[in-house]
């Protein structure tokens, strides 16, 4: 199936996890794809595996985002699909939050998302689709995630306003809120392996479907929102979380 044949897509944070799975599916659907990431070697390797274009860019660096859009304009021209996926997660309890971790999460998860869209606006075709990767943590009140959750709640609020402001250009802006998904993000938290495994087990136990999601499952939702099949959807949030946000008390 080639629903996106002829479309041009950019996926930030596309060298692993949900971004990688989405870039893969976008390409399979016929789109020309650019992925970005901070680690040059990982971006190069992922781009080679996927058969897409890889560009090194730090989403927290506004100047780097400007250079990214200049490169994309030169190589690709206008953009039909923008998946704002880059993000970090550092679980920390209240009383132990430090300024550096706060700044990094807000810089990548929220500021980076805002300025990614800002810088790409001149490249987005009228009728383009923007998908922001958020999280059900914006609503769950999960312990140790106060800063991460706040960054995602801000992302969702920004999504609704952007959808309203960009509607005259027929640009659709939506958010996807995954629950726990098996991605490398947990390995970047700074926790040791035992802590990560314990954290993952505790989360899984609270999911009504009793499993974590797979990146490919989230990718299918993102690609649907990117396609013309979702042409009347904007300003929306889609939970893809195994039911954890419907009634978290059921999952105790």
C-alpha positions in Angstrom: 0.0 0.0 0.0 1.4 3.4 -1.0 -0.9 5.9 0.7 1.9 8.5 1.1 3.5 8.2 -2.3 5.0 11.5 -3.3 4.8 12.9 0.2 7.9 14.4 1.9 8.3 13.7 5.7 10.6 14.8 8.4 11.0 12.8 11.7 12.9 14.3 14.5 14.6 11.8 16.8 14.2 9.3 14.1 17.3 7.2 14.8 15.6 4.9 17.4 12.4 3.9 19.0 9.1 5.4 17.9 10.8 7.8 15.5 12.7 5.0 13.8 9.6 2.8 13.5 7.6 5.7 12.1 10.3 6.6 9.6 10.3 3.0 8.4 6.5 2.9 8.0 6.4 6.3 6.2 9.0 5.0 3.7 7.0 1.8 3.2 4.0 3.9 2.5 5.8 5.7 -0.3 7.0 8.9 1.4 10.5 10.4 1.0 11.8 10.6 4.6 14.4 12.7 6.5 15.3 11.6 10.1 17.2 13.8 12.6 19.0 13.1 15.8 21.8 14.4 18.1 24.2 11.5 17.7 26.0 11.6 14.3 26.9 7.9 14.3 23.4 6.7 15.3 21.8 9.0 12.8 24.1 7.7 10.0 23.5 4.0 11.0 19.7 4.4 11.2 19.5 6.3 7.9 21.6 3.6 6.2 19.4 0.8 7.6 16.2 2.6 6.6 17.3 3.9 3.3 16.4 7.5 4.2 18.3 10.8 4.6 19.8 11.5 8.0 20.7 14.9 9.3 22.4 15.6 12.6 20.5 18.3 14.6 19.9 18.9 18.3 16.3 19.8 19.0 17.3 21.8 22.0 19.5 24.1 19.9 17.4 26.7 18.1 20.3 27.7 15.8 20.7 24.0 14.9 17.0 23.8 14.0 17.5 26.8 11.7 20.3 25.0 9.9 18.3 21.8 9.8 15.4 23.6 7.9 17.9 25.2 5.5 19.3 21.8 4.7 15.9 20.2 4.4 14.8 23.0 2.1 17.8 22.4 -0.1 17.5 18.7 -0.2 13.7 18.2 -0.1 12.0 21.5 -0.7 8.5 21.7 0.9 7.4 19.3 3.6 4.1 17.4 3.8 4.6 15.6 7.1 6.4 16.8 10.3 6.7 14.3 13.1 8.0 16.1 16.2 9.2 13.1 18.1 12.5 14.0 19.8 12.3 13.7 23.6 14.1 12.7 26.8 12.9 11.3 30.1 14.6 11.6 33.5 12.5 10.2 36.3 13.2 12.2 39.5 11.2 12.5 42.8 10.2 15.9 44.2 12.9 17.1 46.5 15.6 15.7 44.2 14.9 17.7 41.0 18.0 19.6 39.9 18.1 22.5 37.5 20.1 20.8 34.9 17.7 17.9 34.5 14.7 20.3 34.5 16.3 22.5 31.8 17.3 19.6 29.6 13.8 18.0 29.6 12.0 21.3 29.0 14.6 22.3 26.3 14.1 19.2 24.3 10.6 18.1 25.0 8.8 21.5 24.9 11.1 24.3 23.7 12.5 22.0 21.0 9.1 21.1 19.9 7.9 24.7 19.7 10.9 25.8 17.7 10.9 22.8 15.4 7.5 23.9 14.3 8.5 27.5 14.2 11.5 26.8 11.9 9.6 24.4 9.7 6.5 26.6 9.1 7.9 28.3 6.0 8.6 24.8 4.5 5.3 23.2 5.4 2.9 22.9 2.5 -0.7 24.2 2.9 -2.6 21.1 3.9 0.5 19.5 5.7 0.2 17.3 8.8 2.1 17.9 12.0 2.2 15.2 14.7 3.6 15.9 18.1 4.7 13.0 20.3 3.5 13.6 23.8 2.7 11.2 26.6 -0.2 10.0 28.8 2.1 11.2 31.6 0.7 14.6 31.0 -2.4 13.4 32.8 -1.6 10.4 35.0 0.1 12.1 38.0 2.7 9.3 38.0 5.3 9.6 40.7 8.8 10.8 39.8 7.7 12.3 36.5 6.7 15.8 37.5 9.0 17.7 35.1 8.6 15.2 32.2 4.8 15.3 32.6 4.7 19.1 32.7 6.7 19.2 29.5 4.2 17.0 27.8 1.2 18.8 29.2 2.7 22.0 27.7 3.2 20.1 24.4 -0.5 19.2 24.3 -1.6 22.7 25.1 0.7 24.0 22.3 -0.8 21.5 19.9 -4.3 22.8 20.4 -3.3 26.4 19.9 -1.2 25.6 16.9 -4.0 23.7 15.3 -6.3 26.7 15.6 -3.7 29.2 14.3 -2.7 27.0 11.3 -6.2 26.0 10.3 -6.4 28.8 7.7 -3.5 27.0 5.9 -5.3 23.7 6.2 -2.3 22.4 8.3 -3.4 19.8 10.7 -1.7 19.6 14.1 -2.3 16.6 16.4 -0.7 14.9 19.4 -0.1 11.3 20.1 0.0 10.2 23.8 1.7 6.9 24.2 1.7 5.0 27.5 4.7 2.7 28.3 6.4 1.7 25.0 9.5 -0.5 24.6 12.0 2.1 23.4 15.6 3.0 24.3 14.4 6.1 26.2 14.5 4.2 29.5 18.2 3.3 28.9 19.0 7.0 28.7 17.5 7.9 32.2 20.8 7.3 34.1 19.2 4.4 36.1 21.0 1.1 36.5 19.6 -2.0 34.7 17.9 -3.4 37.9 16.2 -0.1 38.5 15.0 0.1 34.9 13.7 -3.4 35.0 11.9 -2.7 38.2 10.4 0.5 36.9 9.3 -1.3 33.7 7.7 -4.1 35.7 5.8 -1.7 37.9 4.5 0.2 34.9 3.5 -2.9 33.1 1.5 -4.1 36.1 -0.6 -0.9 35.9 -1.5 -1.4 32.2 -4.9 -3.1 31.8 -3.6 -5.0 28.8 -0.7 -6.1 31.0 2.0 -5.3 28.5 4.0 -2.4 27.1 3.4 -1.2 23.6 5.7 -1.6 20.7 7.1 1.3 18.6 5.5 -0.1 15.5 2.0 0.2 17.1 2.5 3.9 17.8 4.0 4.4 14.3 0.8 3.1 12.7 -1.2 5.8 14.6 1.2 8.5 13.6 1.2 7.5 9.9 -2.7 7.5 10.0 -2.7 11.0 11.3 -0.1 12.0 8.6 -2.3 10.6 5.8 -5.3 12.0 4.0 -7.4 9.4 5.8 -7.2 11.8 8.8 -8.1 14.9 6.8 -10.8 16.1 9.2 -8.7 15.6 12.4 -6.9 18.5 14.0 -6.2 19.7 17.5 -6.8 16.2 18.8 -4.9 14.0 21.2 -4.9 10.2 20.8 -4.0 8.0 23.7 -2.2 4.7 22.8 -1.5 3.3 26.2 -3.1 -0.2 26.7 -5.9 1.5 28.7 -3.8 3.0 31.5 -5.3 6.4 31.2 -9.0 5.3 30.9 -9.2 4.0 34.4 -5.8 3.6 36.1 -7.5 2.4 39.3 -8.4 -0.8 37.4 -4.8 -1.6 36.9 -3.6 -1.8 40.4 
